């Protein structure tokens, strides 16, 4: 059954079958070939896979991000980020990274960041004299922070696959890796801007303008603080936090910024429903896949095999990084988490690797696959949103990929970067 499962999934993925259907079909074929279980198991496990209270956070966080975007939050955050660095050499590049970092604390999605503030920043940077392919590459890389800085859909799904971590702990753990990625991108922007002489023609805003922009941005920034503080002090669970986020986003858009129209809500709801359905369909289809692996004893077998090799934790993490980098080239982060985490997390735990550190390595690594040619989903979204060709975008990627790889290695070799903050806060 296991051999059939892996052969089918590889063939279907090569043929371009959507991930959710490839997972479900592979599971059905494996059970048919095995002959030990009824086909009804596939449907039972699919329903079991989404029968989870924590999963309710996914649609609510997605809807909160849509409400914030519909409420002109993107413009507010762009002005707030640009006022501090927009007048410097390469300033709009720094503002691009800063606005993506701020928006990441609301959307939880890399694709939403790239299609929203990322696309807007590319237009602004191009008007200021930046090369469009460079601006697009910077936006695509900055969007990587979406699934890493809390709230994060990827981390919610990860916590469901590994009982040794909590959603709140992973949310807190994502801050430092997210800031490291932002710093790495700023270093690349500084180098490229100096080399190509990307200068700003805008004067530094007056103190009064900066104060006004900051005051306007405070309600939007307050959402992240509300979520983290509420979870940390037990005011609400991560699932309840997602509902609070929806109410907060609606109040901000409708009555604080007064830009959210009643007639826009049906379209925002529809987009949220479609994105939620796509996430939960993959989640449901991955459950029978994981069930077959479990009943066939694949995770236990691999765990015993790898432990018998007597690898050190560092060597294991390096091997996992290589595997995930290759895996992430061809598969999106969510199905990657659902397929690989049940296999790899028990091995990491047996080797004494902190589960929060391992979670950060996995999430960051698989997310990088979204900007890795030739299949990276963020690359295609960015190309469409910014009207840039894929070949132009790829030429600007090497420096960014090097910077992201350096951050990944830091997370691999320095556990405290992932674990210090959540452990300090009691997770």
C-alpha positions in Angstrom: 0.0 0.0 0.0 2.8 2.5 0.9 4.6 1.8 -2.4 1.4 2.3 -4.4 0.7 5.4 -2.5 4.0 7.1 -3.3 4.1 5.9 -6.9 0.6 7.3 -7.5 1.3 10.6 -5.8 4.5 11.2 -7.9 2.8 10.2 -11.2 -0.3 12.4 -10.5 1.9 15.4 -9.5 4.0 15.0 -12.6 0.8 14.9 -14.7 -0.2 18.2 -13.1 -3.2 16.9 -11.2 -4.2 19.4 -8.4 -2.7 18.5 -5.1 -6.0 17.8 -3.3 -7.2 15.4 -6.0 -3.7 13.7 -6.2 -3.7 13.0 -2.5 -7.3 11.6 -2.5 -6.8 9.5 -5.6 -3.5 8.1 -4.4 -5.1 7.1 -1.1 -8.0 5.4 -2.9 -5.8 3.5 -5.3 -3.5 2.4 -2.4 -6.4 1.0 -0.4 -7.8 -0.7 -3.5 -4.5 -2.4 -4.2 -3.9 -3.4 -0.5 -7.4 -5.0 -0.3 -7.4 -4.9 3.5 -9.7 -1.9 4.0 -13.0 -0.7 2.4 -12.9 2.4 0.2 -15.2 4.1 2.7 -12.1 4.7 4.8 -11.1 7.5 2.3 -14.3 9.4 2.8 -14.3 8.8 6.6 -10.8 10.1 7.0 -11.5 13.1 4.8 -14.3 14.2 7.0 -12.2 13.4 10.1 -9.4 15.6 8.7 -11.5 18.7 8.9 -13.6 17.9 11.9 -11.3 20.0 14.2 -12.1 23.0 16.3 -8.7 24.7 15.8 -9.3 24.6 12.0 -12.1 27.1 12.4 -9.4 29.7 12.8 -8.4 29.4 9.1 -11.6 30.9 7.6 -11.8 33.6 10.2 -8.2 34.8 9.8 -8.7 34.7 6.0 -11.9 36.8 6.3 -10.2 39.2 8.7 -7.4 39.8 6.2 -10.0 40.4 3.4 -11.9 42.9 5.6 -8.8 44.8 6.4 -7.8 44.9 2.8 -11.3 46.1 1.8 -11.0 48.7 4.5 -8.0 50.4 2.8 -5.6 49.1 5.4 -2.9 48.5 2.8 -2.7 52.2 2.0 -2.4 53.1 5.7 0.4 50.6 6.3 2.3 51.7 3.2 2.2 55.3 4.3 3.3 54.4 7.8 6.2 52.3 6.6 7.4 54.7 3.8 7.5 57.7 6.1 10.5 56.4 8.0 12.7 55.3 5.1 11.2 56.5 1.9 13.6 59.4 1.6 16.7 57.3 1.9 18.7 55.6 -1.0 16.7 52.5 -1.8 14.0 53.8 0.6 11.0 52.5 -1.2 12.6 49.0 -1.1 12.9 49.3 2.7 9.3 50.5 2.7 8.3 47.5 0.6 9.8 45.1 3.2 8.3 47.1 6.1 4.8 47.2 4.7 4.9 43.5 3.9 6.1 42.7 7.4 3.2 44.8 8.9 0.6 43.2 6.6 2.0 39.8 7.4 0.7 40.3 10.9 -2.8 40.4 9.5 -3.1 38.2 6.4 -1.2 35.0 7.4 -0.8 34.3 3.7 2.2 34.9 1.3 -0.1 35.1 -1.8 -2.3 37.8 -0.2 0.8 39.9 0.6 2.2 39.6 -2.9 -1.1 40.4 -4.6 -1.9 43.2 -2.2 0.7 45.6 -0.8 3.5 43.9 -2.8 1.8 44.8 -6.2 1.1 48.3 -5.0 4.7 48.8 -3.9 6.0 47.6 -7.3 4.1 50.4 -9.0 5.4 53.0 -6.6 9.0 51.8 -7.0 8.8 51.7 -10.8 7.6 55.3 -10.9 10.5 56.3 -8.6 13.0 54.8 -11.1 13.5 51.2 -9.8 13.7 48.4 -12.3 10.3 46.7 -12.3 11.8 43.1 -12.2 13.8 44.0 -9.2 10.8 45.6 -7.4 8.8 42.5 -8.3 11.5 40.1 -6.9 11.7 42.1 -3.7 7.9 42.0 -3.3 7.8 38.3 -3.9 10.5 37.7 -1.3 9.0 40.1 1.2 5.7 38.2 0.9 7.5 35.1 2.4 7.0 36.7 5.8 3.2 36.2 5.5 3.1 32.6 6.7 5.9 33.2 9.3 4.9 36.3 11.2 1.7 35.6 13.2 -1.1 34.9 12.6 -0.1 32.1 10.2 -2.3 29.6 8.5 0.7 27.3 7.9 1.4 27.2 11.7 -2.2 26.4 12.5 -2.0 23.4 10.1 1.4 22.4 11.5 0.2 22.4 15.1 -2.6 20.0 14.0 0.1 17.6 12.7 2.4 17.6 15.7 0.9 17.3 19.2 4.2 18.5 20.7 3.6 22.2 19.7 0.7 24.6 20.2 -0.6 27.2 17.8 0.1 30.0 20.3 3.7 28.8 20.8 4.3 28.7 17.0 2.8 32.2 16.6 5.2 33.6 19.1 8.1 31.7 17.6 7.5 33.2 14.2 8.5 36.8 15.2 12.2 36.5 15.3 12.5 34.4 12.0 10.2 36.9 10.4 12.4 39.8 11.5 15.5 38.0 10.4 14.0 37.6 6.9 13.1 41.3 6.8 16.7 42.3 7.9 18.2 40.0 5.2 16.0 41.5 2.5 17.0 45.0 3.7 20.7 44.1 3.4 20.1 42.9 -0.2 18.1 46.1 -1.0 20.9 48.2 0.4 23.5 46.5 -1.7 21.5 46.6 -4.9 20.3 50.2 -4.4 23.9 51.3 -3.8 25.1 49.4 -6.9 22.3 50.7 -9.2 22.0 54.1 -7.5 18.3 53.8 -6.7 17.7 57.2 -5.1 14.6 58.8 -3.7 13.3 62.2 -4.9 10.8 62.5 -2.0 11.7 64.7 0.9 11.4 63.4 4.4 7.9 64.0 5.8 7.4 66.7 8.4 7.1 65.7 12.0 3.4 66.5 11.9 2.8 64.3 8.9 4.6 61.4 10.5 2.6 61.8 13.7 -0.7 61.8 11.7 0.4 58.7 9.7 1.4 56.9 12.8 -1.9 57.7 14.6 -3.8 56.4 11.6 -1.8 53.2 11.5 -2.2 52.4 15.2 -5.7 50.7 14.9 -4.4 48.5 12.1 -1.3 47.6 14.1 -3.4 46.9 17.1 -4.8 43.8 15.6 -1.5 41.9 15.9 -1.0 43.1 19.5 -4.6 42.1 20.4 -4.1 38.5 19.0 -0.8 37.9 20.7 -1.6 39.4 24.0 -5.0 37.7 24.1 -3.5 34.3 23.4 -0.5 34.7 25.8 -2.6 35.7 28.8 -5.3 33.2 28.1 -8.1 35.7 27.3 -9.0 33.6 24.3 -7.7 30.6 22.3 -6.2 30.9 18.9 -9.5 29.9 17.3 -11.4 32.5 19.4 -8.7 35.0 18.5 -9.6 34.5 14.8 -13.2 35.5 15.5 -12.1 38.5 17.5 -9.9 39.5 14.5 -12.9 39.5 12.2 -14.9 41.7 14.5 -11.9 44.0 15.0 -11.2 44.2 11.3 -14.9 45.0 10.5 -15.0 47.8 13.2 -11.7 49.3 11.9 -12.8 49.2 8.2 -16.3 50.4 8.7 -16.1 52.9 11.6 -12.4 53.8 12.2 -11.2 54.2 8.6 -14.7 54.4 7.1 -13.6 52.9 3.8 -15.3 49.5 4.1 -18.6 49.6 2.2 -21.6 47.4 2.8 -21.8 46.5 -0.8 -18.2 45.2 -0.8 -18.8 42.6 1.9 -20.4 40.0 -0.3 -17.4 40.0 -2.6 -14.9 39.8 0.3 -16.9 37.0 1.9 -16.9 35.1 -1.4 -13.2 35.4 -1.8 -12.7 34.3 1.7 -14.9 31.3 1.2 -13.1 30.2 -2.0 -9.7 30.4 -0.3 -10.9 28.6 2.8 -12.4 25.8 0.6 -9.1 25.4 -1.2 -7.2 25.1 2.1 -9.6 22.7 3.7 -9.9 20.5 0.6 -6.2 19.9 0.7 -6.4 19.4 4.5 -9.2 16.8 4.0 -7.5 15.0 1.2 -4.2 14.7 3.1 -5.9 12.8 6.0 -6.4 9.4 4.3 -2.9 9.8 2.9 -1.5 10.2 6.4 -3.8 7.4 7.7 -2.3 4.9 5.3 1.2 5.9 6.3 0.3 5.4 9.9 -1.4 2.0 9.6 1.5 0.8 7.4 4.0 1.9 10.1 6.0 4.1 7.7 6.8 6.9 10.3 7.8 4.3 12.9 10.0 2.4 10.4 11.7 5.6 9.1 12.2 6.8 12.7 13.9 3.5 13.8 16.0 3.5 10.5 17.3 7.0 10.9 18.0 6.7 14.6 20.0 3.5 13.8 22.2 5.7 11.6 23.2 7.6 14.8 23.0 11.0 13.1 23.6 14.0 15.3 20.7 16.5 15.5 22.5 19.0 13.3 23.2 16.4 10.6 19.6 15.4 10.7 18.4 19.0 10.3 20.8 19.5 7.4 19.4 16.4 5.7 15.8 17.6 6.4 16.7 21.0 4.9 17.9 19.4 1.7 14.8 17.2 1.5 12.4 20.1 2.1 14.2 22.4 -0.3 13.8 19.8 -3.0 10.2 18.9 -1.9 9.2 22.6 -1.8 10.2 23.2 -5.4 7.3 21.1 -6.6 4.7 21.4 -3.8 3.0 24.1 -1.9 3.7 24.6 1.9 0.4 23.3 3.2 0.3 19.9 1.6 4.1 19.6 2.3 3.4 20.2 6.0 0.6 17.7 6.1 2.5 15.0 4.3 6.0 15.3 5.8 5.5 16.5 9.4 3.8 13.3 10.6 6.9 11.5 9.3 9.7 13.8 10.3 8.5 15.4 13.6 8.6 12.1 15.6 12.2 11.5 14.4 13.2 15.0 15.3 11.6 14.6 18.7 13.5 11.2 19.2 16.8 13.0 18.4 16.1 15.6 21.1 15.5 18.5 18.7 13.2 21.2 20.2 9.8 20.8 18.5 9.4 24.5 18.1 12.8 24.9 16.4 12.0 22.0 14.1 8.6 23.6 13.3 10.3 26.9 12.3 12.8 25.1 10.1 10.0 23.2 8.3 7.7 26.2 7.8 10.4 28.6 6.7 12.0 26.0 4.4 8.7 25.0 2.7 7.7 28.6 2.4 10.9 29.3 0.5 9.7 26.8 -2.1 7.1 29.4 -3.1 9.9 31.6 -4.6 12.1 28.8 -5.9 12.0 28.3 -9.7 10.5 26.7 -11.7 7.3 26.1 -9.8 7.2 28.7 -7.1 3.6 29.9 -6.7 4.6 33.3 -5.5 6.6 33.9 -8.6 3.5 33.4 -10.8 1.2 35.5 -8.7 3.8 38.3 -8.6 4.3 38.1 -12.4 0.6 38.4 -13.0 0.1 41.2 -10.4 3.0 43.3 -11.6 3.0 42.4 -15.3 6.6 41.1 -15.2 7.8 38.1 -17.2 9.0 35.1 -15.3 12.4 35.2 -17.0 12.9 38.9 -15.9 12.0 38.0 -12.3 14.2 35.0 -12.2 17.3 37.1 -13.1 16.8 39.1 -9.9 16.3 36.2 -7.6 19.9 34.8 -6.8 20.8 37.4 -4.2 17.4 37.2 -2.5 17.6 33.4 -2.4 21.1 33.6 -0.9 19.8 35.9 1.8 16.9 33.6 2.6 19.2 30.6 2.7 21.4 32.4 5.2 18.4 32.9 7.5 17.4 29.3 7.1 20.9 28.2 8.2 20.8 30.5 11.2 17.5 29.0 12.3 19.0 25.5 11.8 22.3 26.1 13.7 21.0 28.5 16.4 17.9 27.0 18.1 17.4 30.0 20.4 16.4 32.1 17.4 13.2 30.0 17.3 12.8 28.9 20.9 13.9 31.8 23.1 10.8 34.0 22.8 8.1 31.3 23.1 10.0 29.6 26.0 10.4 33.0 27.8 6.7 33.6 27.5 5.8 30.2 28.9 5.1 28.1 25.7 
